Amino acid sequence: MMEITIESGKYVIAVSGGIDSMVLLDLLSGQSDLRLVVAHYDHGIRTDSPLDRQLVQEVARKSGLVFVYDEGHLGSGTSEAVARKARYDFLHQTRKASGARAIITAHHKDDMLETAILNIIRGTGRKGLSSLKSTDVIVRPLLHLSKQQLKDYANTQGLKWHEDSTNEDTRYFRNYVRHRVLDKFSAKDKDDLSGLIGRVGELNEEIDYLLMNHLHMQPALDKLDRYWFTMLPHQVAREVMATWLRRHNVKDISTKMLDRLIVAAKTLQIDQKTDVDATHVLSIQKATIALLPRER
């Protein structure tokens, strides 16, 4: 029997009606120390998507669980990024409204491998290799289990689920990676890549620890020693800049943004400024580089 363990408490569990989330719901619904809010988001991309909601709602009802849902009406052709943002906006709103400690999702080992491959192709750097993991607000308890293990469990337990027809559409980049790249990996290949991702994750934690120690030695939380920063090799400066920006909740950090800000930090004249994002600017002083709120 397959088992997963989650700390006791109240959670929002994201259930699409697909095999992965239906297995997750089945594994958790019987745990007495969990209070689950079953959350379903209908993107409004497929004409048959209301059937997914009906299935999830019926299973939640039979399990005696609270069920909430919302409809997006996004329409066919909606990008993966837009659909994902709409779904997670709904899940986070539900978490806050229900007072749940976190969201539980059904991401599994194959999803983790797909994400790593996608991020390698996108050039997202070291963070991209180990980006799919549990956090304080998103719990992913199936990451150690393969898609095949979930299929075997669902068939053994006689679970019902709905196949999302868009999952076969290779015009979506993730689907292309899933069917044209990852499907060609053997079980051993997947295990080897999974082990590599685990080791990269451990290295990332060590690197992040060292970077935070260096930031703690800077003149202030919002300032870097300019001479120290200027002397850093470009790749190291990129890691420092990214960590510093994340510390100040700067969103949508890209390699292009980092490279632009590094050049600005090293070359701009005293009292010059450059935009970081919609709410921050980088201000250059003789001895420091300051991250300041944008003047309104």
Secondary structure as a PSIPRED ss2 file (coil, helix, strand):
# PSIPRED VFORMAT (PSIPRED V4.0)

   1 M C   1.000  0.000  0.000
   2 M C   1.000  0.000  0.000
   3 E C   1.000  0.000  0.000
   4 I C   1.000  0.000  0.000
   5 T C   1.000  0.000  0.000
   6 I C   1.000  0.000  0.000
   7 E C   1.000  0.000  0.000
   8 S C   1.000  0.000  0.000
   9 G E   0.000  0.000  1.000
  10 K E   0.000  0.000  1.000
  11 Y E   0.000  0.000  1.000
  12 V E   0.000  0.000  1.000
  13 I E   0.000  0.000  1.000
  14 A E   0.000  0.000  1.000
  15 V C   1.000  0.000  0.000
  16 S C   1.000  0.000  0.000
  17 G C   1.000  0.000  0.000
  18 G C   1.000  0.000  0.000
  19 I H   0.000  1.000  0.000
  20 D H   0.000  1.000  0.000
  21 S H   0.000  1.000  0.000
  22 M H   0.000  1.000  0.000
  23 V H   0.000  1.000  0.000
  24 L H   0.000  1.000  0.000
  25 L H   0.000  1.000  0.000
  26 D H   0.000  1.000  0.000
  27 L H   0.000  1.000  0.000
  28 L H   0.000  1.000  0.000
  29 S H   0.000  1.000  0.000
  30 G C   1.000  0.000  0.000
  31 Q C   1.000  0.000  0.000
  32 S C   1.000  0.000  0.000
  33 D C   1.000  0.000  0.000
  34 L E   0.000  0.000  1.000
  35 R E   0.000  0.000  1.000
  36 L E   0.000  0.000  1.000
  37 V E   0.000  0.000  1.000
  38 V E   0.000  0.000  1.000
  39 A E   0.000  0.000  1.000
  40 H E   0.000  0.000  1.000
  41 Y E   0.000  0.000  1.000
  42 D E   0.000  0.000  1.000
  43 H C   1.000  0.000  0.000
  44 G C   1.000  0.000  0.000
  45 I C   1.000  0.000  0.000
  46 R C   1.000  0.000  0.000
  47 T C   1.000  0.000  0.000
  48 D C   1.000  0.000  0.000
  49 S H   0.000  1.000  0.000
  50 P H   0.000  1.000  0.000
  51 L H   0.000  1.000  0.000
  52 D H   0.000  1.000  0.000
  53 R H   0.000  1.000  0.000
  54 Q H   0.000  1.000  0.000
  55 L H   0.000  1.000  0.000
  56 V H   0.000  1.000  0.000
  57 Q H   0.000  1.000  0.000
  58 E H   0.000  1.000  0.000
  59 V H   0.000  1.000  0.000
  60 A H   0.000  1.000  0.000
  61 R H   0.000  1.000  0.000
  62 K H   0.000  1.000  0.000
  63 S C   1.000  0.000  0.000
  64 G C   1.000  0.000  0.000
  65 L C   1.000  0.000  0.000
  66 V E   0.000  0.000  1.000
  67 F E   0.000  0.000  1.000
  68 V E   0.000  0.000  1.000
  69 Y E   0.000  0.000  1.000
  70 D E   0.000  0.000  1.000
  71 E E   0.000  0.000  1.000
  72 G C   1.000  0.000  0.000
  73 H C   1.000  0.000  0.000
  74 L C   1.000  0.000  0.000
  75 G C   1.000  0.000  0.000
  76 S C   1.000  0.000  0.000
  77 G C   1.000  0.000  0.000
  78 T C   1.000  0.000  0.000
  79 S C   1.000  0.000  0.000
  80 E H   0.000  1.000  0.000
  81 A H   0.000  1.000  0.000
  82 V H   0.000  1.000  0.000
  83 A H   0.000  1.000  0.000
  84 R H   0.000  1.000  0.000
  85 K H   0.000  1.000  0.000
  86 A H   0.000  1.000  0.000
  87 R H   0.000  1.000  0.000
  88 Y H   0.000  1.000  0.000
  89 D H   0.000  1.000  0.000
  90 F H   0.000  1.000  0.000
  91 L H   0.000  1.000  0.000
  92 H H   0.000  1.000  0.000
  93 Q H   0.000  1.000  0.000
  94 T H   0.000  1.000  0.000
  95 R H   0.000  1.000  0.000
  96 K H   0.000  1.000  0.000
  97 A H   0.000  1.000  0.000
  98 S H   0.000  1.000  0.000
  99 G C   1.000  0.000  0.000
 100 A C   1.000  0.000  0.000
 101 R C   1.000  0.000  0.000
 102 A E   0.000  0.000  1.000
 103 I E   0.000  0.000  1.000
 104 I E   0.000  0.000  1.000
 105 T C   1.000  0.000  0.000
 106 A C   1.000  0.000  0.000
 107 H C   1.000  0.000  0.000
 108 H E   0.000  0.000  1.000
 109 K H   0.000  1.000  0.000
 110 D H   0.000  1.000  0.000
 111 D H   0.000  1.000  0.000
 112 M H   0.000  1.000  0.000
 113 L H   0.000  1.000  0.000
 114 E H   0.000  1.000  0.000
 115 T H   0.000  1.000  0.000
 116 A H   0.000  1.000  0.000
 117 I H   0.000  1.000  0.000
 118 L H   0.000  1.000  0.000
 119 N H   0.000  1.000  0.000
 120 I H   0.000  1.000  0.000
 121 I H   0.000  1.000  0.000
 122 R H   0.000  1.000  0.000
 123 G C   1.000  0.000  0.000
 124 T C   1.000  0.000  0.000
 125 G C   1.000  0.000  0.000
 126 R H   0.000  1.000  0.000
 127 K H   0.000  1.000  0.000
 128 G H   0.000  1.000  0.000
 129 L H   0.000  1.000  0.000
 130 S C   1.000  0.000  0.000
 131 S C   1.000  0.000  0.000
 132 L C   1.000  0.000  0.000
 133 K C   1.000  0.000  0.000
 134 S C   1.000  0.000  0.000
 135 T C   1.000  0.000  0.000
 136 D C   1.000  0.000  0.000
 137 V C   1.000  0.000  0.000
 138 I E   0.000  0.000  1.000
 139 V E   0.000  0.000  1.000
 140 R C   1.000  0.000  0.000
 141 P C   1.000  0.000  0.000
 142 L E   0.000  0.000  1.000
 143 L C   1.000  0.000  0.000
 144 H C   1.000  0.000  0.000
 145 L C   1.000  0.000  0.000
 146 S C   1.000  0.000  0.000
 147 K H   0.000  1.000  0.000
 148 Q H   0.000  1.000  0.000
 149 Q H   0.000  1.000  0.000
 150 L H   0.000  1.000  0.000
 151 K H   0.000  1.000  0.000
 152 D H   0.000  1.000  0.000
 153 Y H   0.000  1.000  0.000
 154 A H   0.000  1.000  0.000
 155 N H   0.000  1.000  0.000
 156 T H   0.000  1.000  0.000
 157 Q H   0.000  1.000  0.000
 158 G C   1.000  0.000  0.000
 159 L C   1.000  0.000  0.000
 160 K C   1.000  0.000  0.000
 161 W C   1.000  0.000  0.000
 162 H C   1.000  0.000  0.000
 163 E C   1.000  0.000  0.000
 164 D C   1.000  0.000  0.000
 165 S H   0.000  1.000  0.000
 166 T H   0.000  1.000  0.000
 167 N H   0.000  1.000  0.000
 168 E H   0.000  1.000  0.000
 169 D C   1.000  0.000  0.000
 170 T C   1.000  0.000  0.000
 171 R C   1.000  0.000  0.000
 172 Y C   1.000  0.000  0.000
 173 F H   0.000  1.000  0.000
 174 R H   0.000  1.000  0.000
 175 N H   0.000  1.000  0.000
 176 Y H   0.000  1.000  0.000
 177 V H   0.000  1.000  0.000
 178 R H   0.000  1.000  0.000
 179 H H   0.000  1.000  0.000
 180 R H   0.000  1.000  0.000
 181 V H   0.000  1.000  0.000
 182 L H   0.000  1.000  0.000
 183 D H   0.000  1.000  0.000
 184 K H   0.000  1.000  0.000
 185 F C   1.000  0.000  0.000
 186 S C   1.000  0.000  0.000
 187 A H   0.000  1.000  0.000
 188 K H   0.000  1.000  0.000
 189 D H   0.000  1.000  0.000
 190 K H   0.000  1.000  0.000
 191 D H   0.000  1.000  0.000
 192 D H   0.000  1.000  0.000
 193 L H   0.000  1.000  0.000
 194 S H   0.000  1.000  0.000
 195 G H   0.000  1.000  0.000
 196 L H   0.000  1.000  0.000
 197 I H   0.000  1.000  0.000
 198 G H   0.000  1.000  0.000
 199 R H   0.000  1.000  0.000
 200 V H   0.000  1.000  0.000
 201 G H   0.000  1.000  0.000
 202 E H   0.000  1.000  0.000
 203 L H   0.000  1.000  0.000
 204 N H   0.000  1.000  0.000
 205 E H   0.000  1.000  0.000
 206 E H   0.000  1.000  0.000
 207 I H   0.000  1.000  0.000
 208 D H   0.000  1.000  0.000
 209 Y H   0.000  1.000  0.000
 210 L H   0.000  1.000  0.000
 211 L H   0.000  1.000  0.000
 212 M H   0.000  1.000  0.000
 213 N H   0.000  1.000  0.000
 214 H H   0.000  1.000  0.000
 215 L H   0.000  1.000  0.000
 216 H H   0.000  1.000  0.000
 217 M C   1.000  0.000  0.000
 218 Q C   1.000  0.000  0.000
 219 P C   1.000  0.000  0.000
 220 A E   0.000  0.000  1.000
 221 L C   1.000  0.000  0.000
 222 D C   1.000  0.000  0.000
 223 K E   0.000  0.000  1.000
 224 L E   0.000  0.000  1.000
 225 D E   0.000  0.000  1.000
 226 R H   0.000  1.000  0.000
 227 Y H   0.000  1.000  0.000
 228 W H   0.000  1.000  0.000
 229 F H   0.000  1.000  0.000
 230 T H   0.000  1.000  0.000
 231 M C   1.000  0.000  0.000
 232 L C   1.000  0.000  0.000
 233 P C   1.000  0.000  0.000
 234 H H   0.000  1.000  0.000
 235 Q H   0.000  1.000  0.000
 236 V H   0.000  1.000  0.000
 237 A H   0.000  1.000  0.000
 238 R H   0.000  1.000  0.000
 239 E H   0.000  1.000  0.000
 240 V H   0.000  1.000  0.000
 241 M H   0.000  1.000  0.000
 242 A H   0.000  1.000  0.000
 243 T H   0.000  1.000  0.000
 244 W H   0.000  1.000  0.000
 245 L H   0.000  1.000  0.000
 246 R H   0.000  1.000  0.000
 247 R H   0.000  1.000  0.000
 248 H C   1.000  0.000  0.000
 249 N C   1.000  0.000  0.000
 250 V C   1.000  0.000  0.000
 251 K C   1.000  0.000  0.000
 252 D C   1.000  0.000  0.000
 253 I C   1.000  0.000  0.000
 254 S C   1.000  0.000  0.000
 255 T H   0.000  1.000  0.000
 256 K H   0.000  1.000  0.000
 257 M H   0.000  1.000  0.000
 258 L H   0.000  1.000  0.000
 259 D H   0.000  1.000  0.000
 260 R H   0.000  1.000  0.000
 261 L H   0.000  1.000  0.000
 262 I H   0.000  1.000  0.000
 263 V H   0.000  1.000  0.000
 264 A H   0.000  1.000  0.000
 265 A H   0.000  1.000  0.000
 266 K H   0.000  1.000  0.000
 267 T H   0.000  1.000  0.000
 268 L C   1.000  0.000  0.000
 269 Q C   1.000  0.000  0.000
 270 I C   1.000  0.000  0.000
 271 D C   1.000  0.000  0.000
 272 Q C   1.000  0.000  0.000
 273 K E   0.000  0.000  1.000
 274 T E   0.000  0.000  1.000
 275 D E   0.000  0.000  1.000
 276 V C   1.000  0.000  0.000
 277 D C   1.000  0.000  0.000
 278 A C   1.000  0.000  0.000
 279 T C   1.000  0.000  0.000
 280 H E   0.000  0.000  1.000
 281 V E   0.000  0.000  1.000
 282 L E   0.000  0.000  1.000
 283 S E   0.000  0.000  1.000
 284 I E   0.000  0.000  1.000
 285 Q C   1.000  0.000  0.000
 286 K C   1.000  0.000  0.000
 287 A C   1.000  0.000  0.000
 288 T E   0.000  0.000  1.000
 289 I E   0.000  0.000  1.000
 290 A E   0.000  0.000  1.000
 291 L E   0.000  0.000  1.000
 292 L E   0.000  0.000  1.000
 293 P E   0.000  0.000  1.000
 294 R C   1.000  0.000  0.000
 295 E C   1.000  0.000  0.000
 296 R C   1.000  0.000  0.000
